[in-house]
Amino acid sequence: MFRRYMTGVDAVAANTPTGRNRVVDGWRVIALFVVVFGHWISASIWVQDDGTVRALNTLEWIPGADHLTRIFQVMPIFFIVGGFANAAALSQSPPDIATWITLRARRLYTPVVPLVLVWVVIVLALRGSVDDNVLYTGTLSATIPLWFIAVYLTIVTISPITYRWWQHSGPWSAVSLALVAIGIDIARFILDIEAIGWLNFIFVWAFLHQLGYWWYDRDRQRLVARPLIGVLVMGAGLGALWISTSLGWYPTAMVTIPGGGTTNMIPATFANGLLGVAQAGLILATLSVAESLVERRAVWKAVVAVSASTMTIYLWHLTALSLVGAAGIFLFDGWLFSFEPGTATWWWMRLPFFAILVLVTVLLVAVFGRFERNINQHAALSNRILWFAGLLLAIGTTALMAFVGIVTRDATLNWYIPAIAVAAAALTGAYPVSARPDS
């Protein structure tokens, strides 16, 4: 299987169109690795001498962790490169917008369905024999990343509109979204209208998606920015972020830290927009170096190899963490997690821990990768009402799995969530249609 997969990678790498911006793919892979290893390093499981298990988040005990999160929060990059990719596709005037949206949605949603069904089986198999809280925490940890699918599906669905807006108004469209997002934050934090903050799951990430349109336009016009411009943009973004967090307008941490109070992620705040501006500057500042790197055959093959399974890796890496964590607790009296977090031995033990996680993730990708690579290429449903209902169900069920979970705290299965997930897949055609060779 691996040999066949790499043969397909070789073919794709060798036939890459000369006009393709490989840097976009390279940044997507970098962001994916930062997310995966960031999640893995955040797991501090400690089996104490009396058998008590403490599940900590590494960010809880590392000094200055809230500042370090500015390095590890790379979700803005996904939306920036997504904006570039969607602009490149939409600029070619796809013949049917509904079909274009559907194919994009299938690439995102098809890999979700097996994740849901596998966790339903795990819950049914372990309920009653595993502590309810452990089962609840494990399932929620595995499905939390689905918030990205919910938001990005929404952004994709409105992309034809936002791209036309960009073509008409250019950067002012991004500025408008930024101002709305800031206004929502003001209403949330100053006027104490907490619920309004959830709207920024659209406006903040849509703003960053518009930055991807900007990057695409510069690339298409062959506008070469000096690295100094990128450094200045990066400095402006980081400076604005530092000022706004120092003054207490936004929390310092860019990810959720247990017990850390108000977060910049749930719901999103425009602090992510400022960080995204800084990351856009970083992309500009390193553009020439990145271009020379991804032109190298070995580097580009590695990018292609990972890109073929991006969504599968993203969706299953936390399931790998849950499985390895559970096994490590129950096997060999919890020896793997018997070292106190923060000690030198604990840090050294991250190496075998990561090695095991990589192995399990690779195995999961080998099993479930076909759901990403064998996407249904048929047109969207002719009934536009059912088609749109399918998209809404896909967005809704991924949001529910991220923020509610497929089980309650007493390990009762929320049957309506997997039922909606399957219905959404049926209506959107989000299922693999052939067993073609891996590519």
C-alpha positions as CSV (number, residue, x, y, z in Angstrom):
1,M,0.0,0.0,0.0
2,F,2.8,2.4,0.9
3,R,4.7,1.7,-2.3
4,R,1.5,2.3,-4.3
5,Y,0.8,5.5,-2.5
6,M,4.3,6.8,-3.1
7,T,4.1,5.8,-6.7
8,G,1.0,8.1,-7.0
9,V,2.9,10.8,-5.1
10,D,5.8,10.6,-7.6
11,A,3.3,10.9,-10.5
12,V,1.6,13.9,-9.0
13,A,4.8,15.6,-8.1
14,A,6.3,15.1,-11.6
15,N,3.1,16.4,-13.3
16,T,2.7,19.5,-11.2
17,P,1.6,22.4,-13.4
18,T,4.3,25.0,-13.9
19,G,2.0,27.8,-12.8
20,R,1.0,26.2,-9.5
21,N,2.0,28.2,-6.4
22,R,3.8,25.5,-4.4
23,V,4.4,27.8,-1.5
24,V,0.7,27.7,-0.7
25,D,0.8,23.9,-0.3
26,G,4.0,24.2,1.7
27,W,2.5,26.6,4.2
28,R,-0.6,24.3,4.6
29,V,1.7,21.4,5.4
30,I,3.7,23.5,7.9
31,A,0.5,24.7,9.6
32,L,-0.8,21.1,9.8
33,F,2.4,19.9,11.5
34,V,2.3,22.7,14.0
35,V,-1.3,21.9,14.9
36,V,-0.7,18.2,15.2
37,F,2.4,18.4,17.4
38,G,1.0,21.3,19.3
39,H,-2.0,19.2,20.3
40,W,0.3,16.3,21.2
41,I,2.7,18.3,23.3
42,S,-0.2,19.8,25.2
43,A,-1.2,16.4,26.6
44,S,0.4,15.9,30.0
45,I,-0.9,12.6,31.4
46,W,0.4,11.7,34.8
47,V,-0.2,8.3,36.4
48,Q,0.8,8.9,40.0
49,D,2.3,6.4,42.5
50,D,-1.2,5.7,44.0
51,G,-2.7,5.0,40.6
52,T,-4.4,8.3,40.3
53,V,-4.5,9.7,36.8
54,R,-4.1,13.4,36.2
55,A,-4.9,14.6,32.7
56,L,-3.3,18.0,32.5
57,N,-2.7,20.5,29.7
58,T,1.0,21.3,29.3
59,L,0.0,25.0,28.9
60,E,-1.3,25.0,32.5
61,W,2.2,24.6,34.0
62,I,4.7,26.0,31.5
63,P,5.7,29.5,32.6
64,G,4.7,32.1,30.0
65,A,2.7,29.6,28.0
66,D,0.1,32.2,27.1
67,H,2.8,34.1,25.2
68,L,4.1,31.0,23.5
69,T,0.7,30.3,22.0
70,R,1.3,33.1,19.5
71,I,3.8,30.8,17.9
72,F,1.7,27.7,17.9
73,Q,-1.6,29.2,16.9
74,V,-1.5,28.8,13.1
75,M,-5.2,28.4,12.2
76,P,-5.1,31.9,10.5
77,I,-2.6,30.4,8.0
78,F,-5.2,27.7,7.0
79,F,-7.7,30.4,6.1
80,I,-5.2,32.6,4.3
81,V,-4.0,29.7,2.1
82,G,-7.6,28.6,1.7
83,G,-8.5,32.0,0.4
84,F,-5.6,31.8,-2.2
85,A,-6.8,28.3,-3.3
86,N,-10.4,29.3,-3.6
87,A,-9.6,32.5,-5.5
88,A,-7.4,30.5,-7.9
89,A,-10.4,28.2,-8.6
90,L,-13.1,30.9,-8.7
91,S,-11.1,33.1,-11.1
92,Q,-11.3,30.3,-13.7
93,S,-15.1,30.8,-13.8
94,P,-16.4,27.4,-12.7
95,P,-19.4,26.4,-14.9
96,D,-21.7,25.7,-12.0
97,I,-21.2,27.4,-8.6
98,A,-23.3,24.8,-6.8
99,T,-21.1,22.0,-8.1
100,W,-18.0,23.9,-7.2
101,I,-19.2,24.4,-3.7
102,T,-20.3,20.8,-3.4
103,L,-16.9,19.4,-4.5
104,R,-15.1,21.6,-2.1
105,A,-17.5,20.6,0.7
106,R,-17.1,16.9,-0.1
107,R,-13.3,17.2,0.2
108,L,-13.8,18.6,3.7
109,Y,-16.7,16.6,4.9
110,T,-16.3,13.1,3.4
111,P,-13.4,12.2,5.9
112,V,-15.6,13.3,8.8
113,V,-18.2,10.6,8.5
114,P,-15.9,7.6,9.3
115,L,-14.5,9.5,12.3
116,V,-18.1,9.9,13.7
117,L,-19.1,6.3,13.1
118,V,-15.8,4.9,14.6
119,W,-16.4,6.9,17.8
120,V,-20.0,5.7,18.0
121,V,-18.6,2.1,17.9
122,I,-16.0,3.0,20.5
123,V,-18.6,4.5,22.8
124,L,-20.9,1.5,22.5
125,A,-18.1,-0.9,23.1
126,L,-16.6,0.8,26.1
127,R,-19.6,2.3,27.8
128,G,-20.0,0.7,31.2
129,S,-16.4,-0.6,31.4
130,V,-14.6,2.8,31.2
131,D,-15.2,5.7,33.5
132,D,-17.9,8.0,32.1
133,N,-15.8,11.1,32.4
134,V,-12.9,9.4,30.6
135,L,-15.1,8.4,27.7
136,Y,-16.7,11.9,27.5
137,T,-13.3,13.6,27.6
138,G,-11.8,11.2,25.0
139,T,-14.7,11.6,22.5
140,L,-14.8,15.4,22.9
141,S,-11.0,15.7,22.5
142,A,-11.3,13.7,19.3
143,T,-14.1,15.8,17.8
144,I,-13.1,19.3,18.9
145,P,-11.1,19.9,15.7
146,L,-14.4,19.8,13.8
147,W,-15.0,23.4,14.6
148,F,-12.6,24.2,11.8
149,I,-14.7,22.1,9.4
150,A,-17.9,23.9,10.4
151,V,-16.4,27.3,9.9
152,Y,-14.5,26.5,6.8
153,L,-17.5,24.9,5.2
154,T,-19.4,28.1,5.8
155,I,-16.6,30.2,4.3
156,V,-16.5,27.9,1.2
157,T,-20.2,28.2,0.8
158,I,-20.1,32.0,0.7
159,S,-16.8,32.2,-1.3
160,P,-18.4,33.0,-4.6
161,I,-20.0,36.0,-3.0
162,T,-16.9,37.2,-1.0
163,Y,-14.7,36.7,-4.1
164,R,-17.0,38.9,-6.2
165,W,-16.9,41.4,-3.4
166,W,-13.1,41.3,-3.5
167,Q,-13.0,41.8,-7.2
168,H,-15.3,44.8,-6.8
169,S,-13.8,46.4,-3.7
170,G,-10.4,44.9,-3.2
171,P,-8.7,45.4,0.2
172,W,-11.7,47.4,1.4
173,S,-13.7,44.2,1.6
174,A,-11.1,42.9,4.1
175,V,-11.1,46.2,6.0
176,S,-14.9,46.1,6.2
177,L,-14.9,42.5,7.7
178,A,-12.2,43.6,10.2
179,L,-14.3,46.6,11.3
180,V,-17.4,44.4,11.8
181,A,-15.3,41.9,13.8
182,I,-13.9,44.6,16.0
183,G,-17.4,46.0,16.5
184,I,-18.6,42.6,17.6
185,D,-15.8,42.4,20.1
186,I,-16.7,45.8,21.5
187,A,-20.3,44.7,21.9
188,R,-19.1,41.5,23.6
189,F,-16.5,42.9,26.0
190,I,-17.7,46.4,26.6
191,L,-21.4,46.2,26.2
192,D,-21.4,42.7,27.8
193,I,-23.4,41.1,25.0
194,E,-21.7,37.8,25.3
195,A,-23.8,35.9,22.7
196,I,-22.9,38.2,19.9
197,G,-19.3,37.0,20.0
198,W,-20.2,33.8,18.2
199,L,-20.7,35.8,15.0
200,N,-17.0,36.3,14.9
201,F,-16.6,32.7,13.9
202,I,-17.6,34.0,10.5
203,F,-16.3,37.6,10.4
204,V,-12.8,37.0,11.8
205,W,-12.0,33.9,9.7
206,A,-13.7,35.5,6.6
207,F,-11.3,38.5,7.0
208,L,-8.3,36.1,7.0
209,H,-9.8,34.3,3.9
210,Q,-9.9,37.7,2.1
211,L,-6.2,38.1,2.8
212,G,-5.8,34.9,0.8
213,Y,-7.6,36.6,-2.1
214,W,-5.1,39.5,-1.8
215,W,-2.2,37.1,-1.9
216,Y,-3.6,35.4,-5.0
217,D,-4.1,38.8,-6.8
218,R,-0.5,39.7,-6.1
219,D,0.7,36.3,-7.4
220,R,-1.4,36.5,-10.5
221,Q,0.0,40.0,-11.3
222,R,3.5,38.8,-10.6
223,L,4.0,41.5,-7.9
224,V,7.1,40.7,-5.9
225,A,7.2,42.2,-2.4
226,R,10.5,43.0,-0.8
227,P,11.1,41.0,2.3
228,L,11.3,44.2,4.2
229,I,7.6,44.9,3.4
230,G,6.7,41.5,4.8
231,V,8.7,42.2,8.0
232,L,6.9,45.5,8.4
233,V,3.5,43.9,8.0
234,M,4.5,41.2,10.4
235,G,5.7,43.8,12.9
236,A,2.5,45.8,12.6
237,G,0.4,42.7,13.2
238,L,2.4,41.6,16.2
239,G,2.6,45.1,17.6
240,A,-1.1,45.6,17.4
241,L,-1.6,42.2,19.0
242,W,0.8,43.1,21.8
243,I,-0.8,46.4,22.5
244,S,-4.3,45.0,22.5
245,T,-3.4,42.2,24.9
246,S,-1.2,44.3,27.1
247,L,-4.1,46.8,27.6
248,G,-6.4,43.9,28.4
249,W,-8.6,44.3,25.3
250,Y,-8.0,40.7,24.5
251,P,-6.7,37.7,26.4
252,T,-3.0,37.0,25.9
253,A,-3.3,33.3,25.1
254,M,-4.2,32.5,21.5
255,V,-5.5,29.1,22.3
256,T,-7.8,27.8,25.1
257,I,-6.0,27.0,28.3
258,P,-8.0,25.1,30.9
259,G,-8.9,27.4,33.8
260,G,-7.5,30.4,31.8
261,G,-10.8,32.3,31.7
262,T,-11.9,34.2,28.6
263,T,-10.5,32.8,25.4
264,N,-9.6,34.2,22.0
265,M,-11.0,31.0,20.4
266,I,-14.4,30.1,21.8
267,P,-15.7,32.3,20.4
268,A,-13.1,33.8,18.1
269,T,-11.9,37.3,18.7
270,F,-10.2,39.7,16.3
271,A,-6.9,38.9,18.1
272,N,-6.8,36.1,15.6
273,G,-7.1,38.6,12.8
274,L,-4.1,40.6,14.1
275,L,-2.1,37.4,14.4
276,G,-3.2,36.5,10.9
277,V,-1.8,39.8,9.6
278,A,1.5,39.0,11.3
279,Q,1.5,35.6,9.7
280,A,0.7,37.1,6.3
281,G,3.7,39.3,6.7
282,L,5.8,36.3,7.6
283,I,4.7,34.6,4.4
284,L,5.6,37.7,2.4
285,A,9.0,38.1,4.1
286,T,10.0,34.4,3.4
287,L,8.4,34.1,0.0
288,S,11.6,33.9,-2.1
289,V,13.2,31.4,0.3
290,A,10.1,29.3,0.4
291,E,9.8,29.3,-3.4
292,S,13.4,28.0,-3.7
293,L,12.7,25.2,-1.1
294,V,9.5,23.8,-2.6
295,E,11.1,23.7,-6.1
296,R,13.4,21.0,-4.7
297,R,12.2,17.6,-5.8
298,A,12.5,15.9,-2.4
299,V,10.8,18.8,-0.6
300,W,8.0,19.0,-3.1
301,K,7.4,15.2,-3.0
302,A,7.1,15.4,0.8
303,V,4.6,18.3,0.5
304,V,2.5,16.3,-2.1
305,A,2.6,13.2,0.1
306,V,1.2,15.0,3.1
307,S,-1.2,17.1,1.1
308,A,-3.0,14.1,-0.2
309,S,-4.1,13.2,3.3
310,T,-4.2,16.6,5.0
311,M,-7.8,16.3,6.2
312,T,-7.4,12.7,7.3
313,I,-4.3,13.6,9.4
314,Y,-6.1,16.7,10.9
315,L,-9.2,14.7,11.8
316,W,-7.5,11.6,13.2
317,H,-4.4,12.8,15.0
318,L,-6.4,13.5,18.2
319,T,-8.0,10.1,18.0
320,A,-4.5,8.7,17.9
321,L,-3.8,10.7,21.0
322,S,-6.9,9.4,22.8
323,L,-6.1,5.7,21.9
324,V,-2.4,6.0,22.9
325,G,-3.3,7.8,26.0
326,A,-5.8,5.2,27.1
327,A,-3.4,2.3,26.2
328,G,-0.6,4.1,28.1
329,I,-2.7,4.4,31.2
330,F,-3.8,0.8,31.4
331,L,-0.7,-1.0,30.1
332,F,2.3,-1.8,32.2
333,D,0.7,0.0,35.2
334,G,0.8,3.3,33.3
335,W,4.6,3.3,33.1
336,L,4.6,5.5,30.0
337,F,2.9,8.3,31.9
338,S,4.5,7.7,35.3
339,F,6.9,10.6,35.0
340,E,6.0,14.0,36.6
341,P,5.2,16.6,33.9
342,G,7.9,19.2,33.5
343,T,10.8,17.0,34.7
344,A,13.8,16.2,32.5
345,T,12.7,12.6,32.2
346,W,9.2,13.6,31.2
347,W,10.6,15.8,28.3
348,W,12.9,12.9,27.2
349,M,9.9,10.6,27.2
350,R,8.1,12.8,24.7
351,L,10.4,11.3,22.0
352,P,9.0,7.7,22.3
353,F,5.5,9.1,23.0
354,F,5.6,11.1,19.7
355,A,7.0,8.1,17.8
356,I,4.1,6.0,18.9
357,L,1.6,8.7,18.1
358,V,3.1,9.1,14.6
359,L,2.9,5.4,14.0
360,V,-0.7,5.2,15.1
361,T,-1.7,8.2,13.1
362,V,0.0,6.7,10.0
363,L,-1.9,3.5,10.5
364,L,-5.2,5.5,10.8
365,V,-4.4,7.4,7.7
366,A,-3.7,4.2,5.8
367,V,-7.1,2.9,6.8
368,F,-9.2,6.0,6.4
369,G,-7.3,8.0,3.8
370,R,-9.4,6.7,1.0
371,F,-12.3,8.8,2.2
372,E,-10.3,11.9,1.3
373,R,-8.7,10.6,-1.9
374,N,-11.7,9.0,-3.5
375,I,-14.1,11.9,-3.4
376,N,-17.4,11.7,-5.3
377,Q,-16.9,13.9,-8.4
378,H,-20.5,13.9,-9.6
379,A,-22.5,17.1,-9.8
380,A,-24.5,18.5,-7.0
381,L,-28.1,17.5,-6.4
382,S,-30.5,19.1,-9.0
383,N,-32.9,19.9,-6.1
384,R,-31.3,23.0,-4.8
385,I,-33.4,23.0,-1.6
386,L,-32.1,19.5,-0.6
387,W,-28.6,20.5,-1.7
388,F,-28.5,23.5,0.6
389,A,-30.1,21.6,3.4
390,G,-27.3,19.0,3.1
391,L,-24.7,21.8,3.4
392,L,-26.5,23.3,6.5
393,L,-26.6,19.8,8.1
394,A,-22.9,19.3,7.5
395,I,-22.1,22.6,9.0
396,G,-24.4,22.1,11.9
397,T,-23.3,18.6,12.8
398,T,-19.6,19.4,12.8
399,A,-20.3,22.4,15.0
400,L,-22.3,20.1,17.4
401,M,-19.6,17.5,17.5
402,A,-17.0,20.2,18.3
403,F,-18.9,22.0,21.0
404,V,-21.4,19.5,22.4
405,G,-19.8,16.1,21.7
406,I,-21.3,12.8,20.6
407,V,-21.8,11.7,24.2
408,T,-23.0,13.5,27.4
409,R,-21.0,13.6,30.6
410,D,-22.6,10.4,31.7
411,A,-21.5,8.7,28.5
412,T,-25.0,8.6,27.0
413,L,-24.8,8.7,23.2
414,N,-26.3,11.7,21.5
415,W,-27.8,9.6,18.7
416,Y,-29.1,12.6,16.8
417,I,-25.6,13.9,16.0
418,P,-24.4,10.8,14.1
419,A,-27.8,10.6,12.4
420,I,-27.5,14.2,11.2
421,A,-23.9,13.5,10.1
422,V,-25.0,10.5,7.9
423,A,-28.0,12.5,6.5
424,A,-25.7,15.4,5.5
425,A,-23.3,13.0,3.8
426,A,-26.2,11.5,1.8
427,L,-27.5,14.9,0.7
428,T,-24.1,16.3,-0.2
429,G,-22.7,13.1,-1.8
430,A,-19.9,13.1,0.7
431,Y,-18.9,9.5,0.4
432,P,-16.1,7.7,-1.6
433,V,-17.3,6.4,-4.9
434,S,-14.5,4.1,-6.1
435,A,-11.5,2.1,-4.9
436,R,-9.0,3.7,-7.3
437,P,-5.3,3.5,-6.6
438,D,-4.0,5.9,-4.0
439,S,-2.6,9.1,-5.5
